[in-house]
Amino acid sequence: MITERLGEVRRRIQNATVQAGRSPGEVRLLAVTKTHPIETVRAAIGAGLTVLGENRVQEAITKYQGLEGVELHLIGHLQSNKAKLVPGLFSWVESIDALSTAEALSRRLQAAGRSCSVLLQYNSSHEASKSGYADASELLEDADRIAALPGLALRGIMTIGPFVEDARRIAAAFSATRALYEKLRSQRPNDRVDTLSMGMTDDFEIAIAEGSTEVRIGSALFGARA
Ligand SMILES: *Cc1c(COP(=O)(O)O)cnc(C)c1O
């Protein structure tokens, strides 16, 4: 089942990429296993998925601790007091939304002799219920400080699109995030800023048309969550 779904998702990603006039392979797939049991994680890895995502630190520990050959991304809000659990578990944190969190993470990574790639989360829908930087200029200001922190590699921006039907509104939020990403790239020309993480099951084709380099897919691969 996962193999078929994965094939279908890959086809859709490829089609959307080519349709956007981009090269196939420009968009990578992050498989989101949150709420699904460890058996699903094993099946995903068995199907060849190696880049996986979880939104809760505690849940990730129970499913991923000690698992080899997996690049695990944290895609949910990170509380500073949980930063100590990141080293050795997550190799990417996509949800940095405050300088203080980045500083706490940097300290913990240094202590553990590890490093992490990070994305700054932008609240492109401006919904109060969503985390992320609401203010684009604040994000760009913090970016310089975060990029200087030991143990962290600033790789780009992550966003969650608005949960609405209107495709134009979704596209507008992604387009604004893309513009912010381009600003970040020109502000940090010597860093490897190469990741624009946007697009989920319901909106990844729109995100790819707007320049996403990484889509985070859960339901389309593993079925609906309880
Ligand atoms: C759950 C989640 C996803 C995947 O959502 P689907 O709609 O199931 O593809 C992607 N990104 C984040 C931040 C999530 O929390």
The ligand as a MOL file (V3000), in Angstrom:
LIG
                    3D

  0  0  0     0  0            999 V3000
M  V30 BEGIN CTAB
M  V30 COUNTS 15 15 0 0 0
M  V30 BEGIN ATOM
M  V30 1 C 1.1670 17.1570 9.7430 0
M  V30 2 C 2.0700 18.0900 9.0470 0
M  V30 3 C 2.3660 17.9160 7.6820 0
M  V30 4 C 1.7570 16.8220 6.8140 0
M  V30 5 O 0.3930 17.0460 6.6660 0
M  V30 6 P -0.5040 16.2610 5.5720 0
M  V30 7 O -1.5850 17.2030 5.2650 0
M  V30 8 O -0.9750 15.0180 6.2490 0
M  V30 9 O 0.3590 15.9690 4.4040 0
M  V30 10 C 3.2390 18.8180 7.0970 0
M  V30 11 N 3.8000 19.8270 7.7970 0
M  V30 12 C 3.5540 20.0170 9.1050 0
M  V30 13 C 4.2060 21.1430 9.8080 0
M  V30 14 C 2.6720 19.1620 9.7710 0
M  V30 15 O 2.4290 19.3760 11.0750 0
M  V30 END ATOM
M  V30 BEGIN BOND
M  V30 1 1 1 2
M  V30 2 1 2 3
M  V30 3 2 2 14
M  V30 4 1 3 4
M  V30 5 2 3 10
M  V30 6 1 4 5
M  V30 7 1 5 6
M  V30 8 2 6 7
M  V30 9 1 6 8
M  V30 10 1 6 9
M  V30 11 1 10 11
M  V30 12 2 11 12
M  V30 13 1 12 13
M  V30 14 1 12 14
M  V30 15 1 14 15
M  V30 END BOND
M  V30 END CTAB
M  END
